[in-house]
Amino acid sequence: MRKALVVGVDHYEHLQSLRGCVNDAHDVEGVLEHHADGTKNFTNPRLITATNAETAISRGDLKDAVRQLFEDDAEIALFYFSGHGFLEDTGGYLCTSDAASGDDGVALADVVTFASRSPATNKVIVLDSCHSGAAAANTAAAGQAQIHNGVTILAASTAEQYAMELGGSGVFTGLLIDALNGAAANLVGDITPGSVYAHIDQSLGPWQQRPVFKTNVKTFVSLRKATPPISLGELHRLVEIFPEPDYQLPLDPSYEPDRSAEQAADPAIPEPDPVNNATFRVLQNYVKVNLVRPVNASAMYFAAMNSTACELTVLGEHYWNLVHKGLI
């Protein structure tokens, strides 16, 4: 079972109301519900939004919902929050609709405590609010929760920073959606919390905002499956085409199906070989995803026509080992 609680708070009774958090929550809920191929991902994600006084979310409402999320023995329990955040010397808070001073919201330490005590295998906390990085701070000295086994926290900004908005939506959540839609997928289509963070961190370069990532897991869980950039069958052929990870595959003109009229008329240049052409198409697909590079040539075409070679990149060697060990 994969559970998710997605919360967006636009309406505030005492603090300045927001206008993009509810839309962000809907977008996150929508992308989490299904994998890219349409199959079910998270089972009926629970979406709670505050758009006006009638749908206001109280501190008690949010705290109870977070507690319920983490109380089951699920494969993964994911909590997403978009709204105001508050920081004081005792820690950070998620501001609910009834918050008046900020520190009367839900304490980030409480959220981390619920996650740390949860029997769920993987607990993921994603926060798009100002000062949300306080959840990932080591607050043991203050008697607050630490990051326990199986817990991952991804926050929009450090404890001291504000979370930026663009066009009424959070910059962080926009990048989160982009990552979950495939920008952070690996070559088998898995999108992990670590790859999501890497995508967001790299993309936030121009902004005065740094995401925070802290985790205590042995292996990353896949948050969503995207369409792989290369087929699994072609990945498996890595160990067939390259018998060893450091092997340089000799190439010659028979691998390249295209040639000029002058080259076609030159008897010294071998004609295209259908078997080698098929292998060459796979090699070119490897090049597109940085698994293979030509040796002593600027492109695979010249490596073939000049009879040099190609070899695995560092990433290619990594995936070669995964295939060789039967891990993919």
C-alpha positions in Angstrom: 0.0 0.0 0.0 1.2 3.5 -0.9 -0.4 6.3 1.0 -0.2 10.1 0.4 -1.5 13.1 2.3 -1.4 16.3 0.2 -2.3 19.6 1.8 -2.6 23.1 0.3 -3.6 26.1 2.4 -4.5 29.4 0.7 -7.1 30.7 3.2 -5.8 32.1 6.5 -8.0 33.8 9.1 -5.3 36.0 10.6 -2.2 35.7 8.4 -2.0 37.0 4.8 -3.9 34.5 2.6 -2.1 32.8 -0.3 -3.3 32.0 -3.9 -1.2 29.2 -5.3 -0.9 26.6 -2.6 -4.2 24.8 -3.4 -3.4 24.6 -7.1 0.0 23.2 -6.2 -1.6 20.6 -4.0 -4.0 19.6 -6.8 -1.1 19.2 -9.2 0.9 17.1 -6.8 -2.0 14.9 -6.0 -2.7 14.5 -9.7 0.9 13.4 -10.6 1.2 11.0 -7.7 -2.0 9.1 -8.3 -0.8 7.3 -11.5 2.4 6.2 -13.1 3.3 7.5 -16.5 1.7 4.5 -18.2 -1.6 5.1 -16.4 -1.3 2.3 -13.8 -2.2 3.1 -10.2 0.6 4.5 -8.0 -0.6 6.0 -4.7 -4.0 4.6 -3.6 -6.5 7.4 -3.5 -4.2 10.2 -2.2 -5.9 12.2 0.5 -6.2 15.8 -0.7 -7.0 18.5 1.9 -7.2 22.1 0.8 -8.3 25.4 2.4 -9.7 27.8 -0.2 -12.1 29.8 2.0 -13.6 30.0 5.5 -15.8 27.0 4.8 -12.9 24.7 4.0 -10.4 26.1 6.6 -7.9 23.7 8.0 -7.3 23.9 11.7 -4.2 22.9 13.6 -6.0 19.9 15.0 -7.3 18.9 11.6 -3.8 18.8 10.1 -2.1 17.2 13.1 -4.7 14.4 13.1 -4.4 13.9 9.3 -0.6 13.6 9.6 -0.9 11.2 12.5 -3.3 9.0 10.5 -1.1 9.0 7.5 1.9 7.6 9.4 0.0 5.1 11.6 -0.2 2.2 9.1 2.4 -0.4 7.9 2.5 1.0 4.4 5.2 0.5 1.8 5.4 4.3 1.6 3.7 7.2 3.4 4.2 10.6 1.8 3.2 13.9 3.2 3.2 17.1 1.1 2.4 20.5 2.5 2.1 23.9 0.7 1.3 27.0 2.7 2.8 29.4 5.2 5.7 28.4 7.4 7.0 30.0 10.5 10.3 29.8 12.4 11.3 30.8 15.9 14.1 29.9 18.3 12.3 26.7 19.4 11.8 25.4 15.8 9.6 25.6 12.7 5.9 25.3 12.2 3.4 24.6 9.4 0.8 27.3 9.6 -2.8 26.2 9.3 -5.8 28.4 8.6 -6.4 29.3 12.2 -2.8 30.3 12.9 -2.5 33.8 14.4 1.2 34.0 15.5 2.8 31.3 13.5 4.0 29.2 16.4 0.5 28.1 17.0 0.6 25.9 13.8 1.8 22.3 13.6 5.3 21.9 14.8 7.7 20.4 12.2 9.2 18.4 15.1 5.8 16.8 15.6 5.6 15.9 11.9 9.1 14.3 12.0 8.2 12.5 15.2 5.1 10.9 13.6 7.2 9.8 10.7 10.0 8.5 12.8 7.6 6.4 14.9 5.6 5.1 11.9 5.7 1.4 11.0 5.6 2.3 7.3 8.7 1.2 5.4 9.4 4.5 3.8 8.3 7.9 5.2 8.7 10.9 2.9 8.0 14.5 3.9 7.9 17.2 1.2 7.4 20.8 2.3 6.8 23.9 0.2 6.8 26.6 2.8 9.1 29.2 4.2 11.6 28.0 6.7 10.7 24.4 5.9 14.3 23.2 6.1 14.0 23.5 9.9 12.4 20.0 9.7 15.6 18.6 8.5 17.8 20.3 11.1 19.5 18.2 13.7 17.5 19.4 16.7 18.5 16.8 19.2 20.1 19.4 21.4 16.7 21.1 21.7 15.0 17.8 22.6 13.2 17.6 19.2 12.9 14.8 16.7 15.8 13.3 14.8 15.7 11.7 11.4 15.1 8.0 12.0 15.5 5.0 9.8 13.3 5.1 6.7 12.6 8.9 6.9 13.3 11.3 4.0 12.7 15.0 4.1 12.7 17.3 1.1 12.1 21.0 1.9 11.7 24.0 -0.4 14.2 26.2 1.5 16.6 26.3 4.4 15.4 27.2 7.9 16.4 30.8 7.3 15.0 31.2 3.8 11.6 32.1 2.3 10.1 29.9 -0.4 9.8 31.7 -3.7 6.7 32.0 -5.8 6.3 32.6 -9.5 3.0 33.3 -11.2 1.1 32.4 -8.0 2.7 29.0 -7.6 5.7 27.8 -5.7 8.9 27.6 -7.7 9.8 24.5 -5.6 6.5 22.6 -6.4 6.8 23.5 -10.1 10.1 21.8 -10.2 8.8 18.9 -8.1 6.0 18.3 -10.6 8.6 18.5 -13.5 10.8 15.9 -11.7 7.9 13.6 -11.0 6.7 13.8 -14.6 10.0 12.3 -15.8 12.8 15.0 -15.6 14.3 13.1 -12.6 13.8 9.6 -13.9 16.7 7.2 -14.2 17.2 4.9 -17.2 14.6 2.4 -16.0 12.0 5.1 -15.3 12.3 5.2 -11.5 12.0 8.6 -9.8 13.4 8.6 -6.3 13.5 11.3 -3.6 17.3 11.7 -4.3 16.8 12.2 -8.0 14.0 14.7 -7.3 16.3 16.7 -5.0 19.1 16.7 -7.5 16.8 18.0 -10.3 15.3 20.7 -8.0 18.7 21.7 -6.6 20.2 22.1 -10.1 17.2 24.0 -11.4 17.1 26.4 -8.5 20.5 27.8 -9.3 19.4 31.3 -10.2 17.0 31.7 -7.3 17.8 32.9 -3.8 16.5 29.7 -2.4 18.2 26.3 -1.7 16.2 23.1 -1.2 17.1 20.9 1.8 17.4 17.1 1.6 18.0 14.8 4.5 17.4 11.1 4.6 18.2 8.0 6.6 17.4 5.0 4.2 19.4 2.0 3.0 17.8 2.2 -0.5 15.7 4.8 -2.2 12.1 4.1 -2.9 10.6 4.9 -6.3 8.0 7.7 -6.0 6.7 7.2 -9.5 7.5 5.4 -12.7 8.1 7.5 -15.8 8.5 6.4 -19.4 12.2 5.1 -19.6 14.4 7.0 -22.1 15.7 3.7 -23.4 14.1 0.2 -23.5 14.9 -2.4 -20.9 15.8 -4.8 -23.7 18.5 -2.4 -25.0 19.8 -1.9 -21.5 20.2 -5.7 -21.1 22.3 -5.8 -24.3 25.0 -3.8 -22.6 26.7 -7.0 -21.4 26.3 -8.6 -24.8 27.8 -5.8 -26.8 30.5 -5.0 -24.1 31.8 -8.3 -22.6 33.7 -6.3 -20.0 32.9 -2.8 -18.6 36.3 -1.5 -19.8 36.0 -3.1 -23.3 36.5 -0.9 -26.3 34.3 -2.1 -29.2 36.1 -1.9 -32.5 34.1 -0.1 -35.2 34.4 0.0 -39.0 32.4 1.5 -41.9 30.2 -1.6 -42.0 28.5 -0.3 -38.9 27.4 3.0 -40.5 24.4 2.6 -42.9 24.8 6.1 -44.5 27.6 7.2 -46.7 28.2 9.7 -49.5 28.2 8.7 -53.2 32.0 8.9 -53.2 32.2 6.6 -50.2 29.8 4.2 -51.7 31.9 4.0 -54.9 35.1 3.4 -53.0 35.9 -0.3 -53.0 38.2 0.1 -50.0 35.2 1.0 -47.8 33.2 -2.0 -46.6 29.5 -2.0 -47.5 26.9 -1.6 -44.7 26.3 -4.8 -42.8 22.7 -5.3 -41.6 23.7 -7.0 -38.4 26.3 -4.3 -37.5 23.8 -1.6 -38.5 21.3 -2.9 -36.0 24.0 -2.9 -33.3 25.0 0.6 -34.3 21.4 1.8 -33.8 21.5 0.5 -30.2 24.9 2.1 -29.7 23.6 5.4 -30.9 20.7 5.1 -28.4 23.3 4.5 -25.7 25.1 7.7 -26.7 21.9 9.7 -26.3 21.6 8.7 -22.7 25.3 9.0 -21.9 26.1 5.3 -21.6 28.6 5.2 -24.5 31.0 7.6 -26.2 33.1 7.3 -29.3 36.9 6.9 -28.9 39.2 9.4 -30.7 36.2 10.8 -32.7 33.7 13.6 -32.2 30.7 11.4 -33.1 29.8 7.8 -33.6 29.6 8.3 -37.4 33.3 9.3 -37.6 34.3 6.5 -35.1 32.7 4.0 -37.6 34.0 5.6 -40.8 37.5 6.0 -39.4 37.5 2.5 -37.8 38.2 3.6 -34.3 36.0 2.3 -31.4 33.5 3.2 -28.7 33.5 2.6 -25.0 31.2 2.8 -21.9 31.1 6.0 -20.0 31.2 5.9 -16.2 27.4 5.9 -16.2 27.5 3.1 -18.8 29.8 1.0 -16.6 27.4 1.5 -13.7 24.5 0.2 -15.7 26.6 -2.6 -17.1 27.3 -3.7 -13.5 23.6 -3.5 -12.7 22.7 -5.7 -15.7 25.6 -8.1 -15.0 24.4 -8.6 -11.4 20.8 -9.1 -12.5 19.6 -6.0 -10.6 17.8 -4.7 -13.7 
